[in-house]
Amino acid sequence: MGSKYLQAKKKSAINVINARLKVLEKEQKLIQEIEQDQRGTEIPRSFSGSQVNFIIDPSNIGTGILDRMIKTDDTINSAVQFKIMMILSKIGEYEHSDPVIKDFVQGFLNGMSEPTWESTMESMLSYHGYRFSVSEVVFGVDTDLRKVPMKIVTYHPSTIAFEVDEVGEITPDGIIQYTNQRSQFANLNWRFQAIRHGFKVNNPFETPVDRLFPHRVMSISDFAIVRIPRDKCIHLKGQEWHAFGSPYGNSGVRTAHLLWQLKVFLFKQMGIASKRKGTPKIWATAPKGANKVRVALPNGETKELNPQEAVSAMLKNIENYDSFVTGAESEGYKLTVLDDTSDLSQFTAVIDALDVRIFRCFLLPSLVMTDGSAGSRSLGDKHFEIVDQIAEADADKFTKNFIKQILERVIAENFGEQDDYGQFNRRPQTSEERERLARMFGQLANDGWMSPLFKQDMDYVRDSLKLSPLDGDLLNDESEEDDVNSNIIPGETIEIPAKEEKPEPVPTEDVEEDHAGTAFNGAQVTSLVDLVKQVAAGDLPAEAAIEILQVAFQMSEEKAKAIISSATDFEPKSQRPQADDENPELSKPQWVIEDDKWKKALAFAGDKGPAMAAWYYLNTLKGKKAKS
């Protein structure tokens, strides 16, 4: 009996498992139907049905030419360096919600040497000049036996080529480096480019057209190449918006190629013009058919030539002579110096215009990188603000790529999968930036868009200015009390209820929380004192003030009445009778409200009523009091 029971239970369990497997099979089939493979490709094939994976650079301007442009043209070099330095200036330390992970990442970044982390970032950002960069991560073990990057080495882009799969993605070992550089054609890329390293500028007025996308080739030589695993590298590329999946990317240097050729051509012509101006043309005449004369040539050789040949030989080497002697003018010899009235300003003007256009290729306004003589200071500041915003975006893109390609894997291997892999903070604010933010927040407060009375506004401002959070107990600080007292007019008596001692909290759910027991910051205390002064002066009804305290300061009605009651019967000094030289009779001045500001206050208060409007009018709009 027991055996049959066990067999029945076993059969039942098997049936349950089989039913579950069928459900899983259906789910798997549904997932497969949803997750279809990519059908298209970023890099089309050259031959129908071919599986060739090696791709060549679509640019007809070789990396060697880009390198020559960067190293020999001061404008291009400055533009590339400026972009890189601006991006580096935006990147601060690594931040993560888990302090252990934060210290771990920042620790191995700070521990990098030869090159350092700062130099590593600068090298990786070279894609702004060379169109792309490939950096290999060299791993090691730290003192806690954790796998960490020890250094990151960036390779010269002229040694790099790529292998991709059928849809255009780099294969797992598809980053290829050519280690044999005996000739400029070691990298197969260079054999397909129209203009390569070392080639002269034959036609300065045109630049070759690039191919639309990388070209697949049938095979490559395995001689002297190294395949670097994709997950061991950081691959960055520039101007992806028109690279269309090409791993070779694009940059402003390629865009500036035509302008650079024109500059090279004009510099050559300007050099010729300078030589002509420094060594003026000479018009010479000599007797024809006369006897031959002996001429000492610069190489020390002496020849006998007829007069015309002799004068011509000496003038050809005029820069090698301090002086030379001819026959008398009466014999037919004559030398006339032709003055050159031209200058080089036309050349320099065109070259300066080309420099401005080169800056545009890097999205650099002219007033940022020139002497500023062509625009105002305010326009230059605006240009720099635009560049600063672009650098912020580039820095964000760079750090996100670094986290995605390297940090995510390093953190996951040491701490497991994370919901958040952190971010890089921005560098600390300069004093000028903090001053600008403070002015902006002050204006927002004056216009009523934010108020120090509200904790959310106060926390946002302090966080933006990188100030520590308020501890909420500033009334115990004598400096804050002095700050409050500084707002009281000398000689004026203001009665403020003493700060009540906080009773020990009673652990019961029936006690309602009283926000009036919470200490206020300096700005809030100042507003409270002003409110009491306005009631005492008769500028604000006591009932309205009590409502304001309940709404703005979250006080109970009893506490608000206790504060305001002391001011209702108080007579401020400003309203006490004072003698007048012309009118000895004393009278109390009458006051009226500024209509335009009162309308704004009513609009701001909305359904909160006139009490809130009165507070907004007096404290935020700083409504003036005018005698009637």
HELIX and SHEET records of a PDB file:
HELIX    1   1 GLY A    2  ILE A   34  1                                  33    
HELIX    2   2 THR A   63  THR A   72  1                                  10    
HELIX    3   3 ASP A   74  LEU A   88  1                                  15    
HELIX    4   4 PRO A   99  ASN A  110  1                                  12    
HELIX    5   5 TRP A  117  MET A  124  1                                   8    
HELIX    6   6 TYR A  127  TYR A  130  1                                   4    
HELIX    7   7 PRO A  157  THR A  159  5                                   3    
HELIX    8   8 LEU A  188  PHE A  192  5                                   5    
HELIX    9   9 ARG A  230  LYS A  232  5                                   3    
HELIX   10  10 GLU A  240  HIS A  242  5                                   3    
HELIX   11  11 GLY A  252  THR A  255  1                                   4    
HELIX   12  12 HIS A  257  GLY A  278  1                                  22    
HELIX   13  13 PRO A  307  LYS A  316  1                                  10    
HELIX   14  14 ILE A  318  ASN A  320  5                                   3    
HELIX   15  15 GLU A  329  GLU A  331  5                                   3    
HELIX   16  16 SER A  345  CYS A  361  1                                  17    
HELIX   17  17 SER A  366  MET A  369  1                                   4    
HELIX   18  18 ARG A  377  PHE A  402  1                                  26    
HELIX   19  19 ILE A  403  LEU A  407  3                                   5    
HELIX   20  20 GLU A  408  PHE A  415  1                                   8    
HELIX   21  21 SER A  431  ASN A  446  1                                  16    
HELIX   22  22 LYS A  455  SER A  464  1                                  10    
HELIX   23  23 LEU A  474  ASN A  476  5                                   3    
HELIX   24  24 GLU A  478  ASN A  485  1                                   8    
HELIX   25  25 HIS A  515  GLY A  517  5                                   3    
HELIX   26  26 GLY A  522  ALA A  536  1                                  15    
HELIX   27  27 ALA A  542  ALA A  552  1                                  11    
HELIX   28  28 GLU A  557  THR A  568  1                                  12    
HELIX   29  29 LYS A  573  GLN A  575  5                                   3    
HELIX   30  30 ASP A  595  ALA A  605  1                                  11    
HELIX   31  31 GLY A  606  LYS A  608  5                                   3    
HELIX   32  32 PRO A  610  TRP A  615  1                                   6    
HELIX   33  33 TYR A  616  THR A  620  3                                   5    
SHEET    1   A 5 HIS A 215  ARG A 216  0                                        
SHEET    2   A 5 PHE A  54  ILE A  56 -1                                        
SHEET    3   A 5 ILE A 160  VAL A 164 -1                                        
SHEET    4   A 5 ILE A 170  TYR A 178 -1                                        
SHEET    5   A 5 ILE A 225  ILE A 228 -1                                        
SHEET    1   B 2 ILE A  91  GLU A  95  0                                        
SHEET    2   B 2 GLN A 423  ARG A 426 -1                                        
SHEET    1   C 3 LYS A 147  TYR A 155  0                                        
SHEET    2   C 3 PHE A 132  VAL A 141 -1                                        
SHEET    3   C 3 CYS A 233  LYS A 237 -1                                        
SHEET    1   D 2 LYS A 281  THR A 285  0                                        
SHEET    2   D 2 LYS A 334  LEU A 338 -1                                        
SHEET    1   E 2 VAL A 293  ALA A 296  0                                        
SHEET    2   E 2 THR A 302  LEU A 305 -1                                        
SHEET    1   F 2 TRP A 591  ILE A 593  0                                        
SHEET    2   F 2 LYS A 625  LYS A 627 -1                                        
END                                                                             
